[in-house]
Amino acid sequence: MASSGVITAMEQQELFEIASPCIQVCELDKQGYCKGCLRNRTERDLWLLMNDSQKRQVLKLLTIRRLKRLRAQRLAHQTPTAQDDELNLTLFEDNENNVGDSLIK
């Protein structure tokens, strides 16, 4: 608790259990991700065994996957521009690989 007696956002976050991102749409896409929550098999199987830090890492991965999916859907409906090419999607791919590797270790 902060010295003023006020609970900070970070401290408040630690008071609550991190809920599963499952939305009860349990069907796999071509890449093996759940169509509902976008977790892979390992992330789904190990969720209850993960500590809060690991769960937060998975939630970050899910955000990256959602952004990638939204961007792919948007690009499928428009003609790519030079500006789109400059938005380097590998940034997301690199982050996803790095975070995922830390869950396995």
C-alpha positions in Angstrom: 0.0 0.0 0.0 1.3 3.4 -0.8 2.4 5.6 2.1 -0.7 7.8 1.7 -2.9 4.8 2.5 -4.1 4.6 -1.1 -3.9 1.4 -3.0 -2.1 1.9 -6.3 -3.4 0.3 -9.6 -0.5 -2.2 -9.5 -1.3 -3.2 -6.0 -5.0 -3.4 -6.7 -4.3 -5.6 -9.7 -2.6 -8.1 -7.4 -5.7 -8.4 -5.2 -7.7 -10.1 -7.9 -7.2 -13.4 -9.5 -6.6 -13.2 -13.2 -9.6 -14.6 -15.0 -9.3 -17.1 -17.8 -9.8 -15.5 -21.2 -12.0 -18.4 -22.3 -15.3 -17.3 -23.8 -16.7 -20.8 -24.3 -16.1 -20.9 -28.0 -13.7 -23.8 -28.0 -12.9 -24.5 -31.6 -9.4 -24.5 -33.2 -8.4 -22.4 -36.2 -5.9 -23.6 -38.9 -2.9 -22.5 -36.7 -4.1 -24.4 -33.7 -5.4 -21.4 -31.8 -8.8 -21.4 -30.1 -11.2 -19.3 -32.2 -12.7 -17.9 -29.0 -9.8 -16.9 -26.8 -6.9 -17.3 -29.2 -4.8 -19.4 -26.8 -2.8 -22.3 -28.1 -3.1 -25.8 -26.6 -0.3 -25.3 -24.1 -1.6 -22.0 -22.9 -5.1 -23.5 -22.4 -3.8 -26.7 -20.7 -1.5 -24.9 -18.3 -3.6 -21.9 -17.4 -4.6 -23.1 -14.0 -0.9 -24.0 -13.2 0.5 -20.6 -14.3 1.4 -17.9 -11.9 0.0 -14.4 -12.4 3.1 -13.2 -14.3 2.8 -16.0 -16.8 -0.9 -15.4 -17.2 -0.2 -11.7 -17.9 2.3 -12.8 -20.6 -0.3 -15.0 -22.2 -2.8 -12.1 -22.1 -0.2 -9.9 -23.9 0.2 -12.6 -26.5 -3.6 -12.7 -27.0 -3.6 -8.9 -27.6 -0.9 -9.3 -30.2 -2.8 -12.2 -31.9 -6.0 -10.2 -31.9 -4.2 -7.2 -33.5 -2.6 -9.4 -36.1 -6.0 -11.0 -36.9 -7.7 -7.7 -37.2 -5.0 -6.3 -39.4 -5.1 -9.3 -41.7 -8.9 -9.0 -42.0 -8.6 -5.3 -42.8 -5.9 -5.9 -45.4 -7.9 -8.6 -47.0 -10.6 -6.0 -47.7 -8.4 -3.3 -49.1 -5.5 -2.8 -51.5 -2.2 -2.6 -49.6 -0.4 0.7 -49.7 3.3 1.5 -49.2 2.4 2.9 -45.8 0.9 -0.5 -44.8 4.2 -2.2 -45.9 6.0 0.1 -43.5 4.0 -1.1 -40.6 6.3 -4.0 -39.7 4.2 -6.9 -38.5 7.4 -8.8 -37.5 7.5 -6.7 -34.4 4.4 -8.6 -33.2 5.8 -11.9 -34.4 9.1 -11.4 -32.6 7.3 -10.4 -29.4 5.0 -13.4 -29.6 7.9 -15.8 -30.0 9.9 -14.3 -27.2 7.1 -14.3 -24.7 6.0 -17.8 -25.6 9.5 -19.1 -25.2 9.6 -17.8 -21.6 6.4 -19.8 -20.7 8.0 -23.0 -21.7 11.2 -22.5 -19.7 
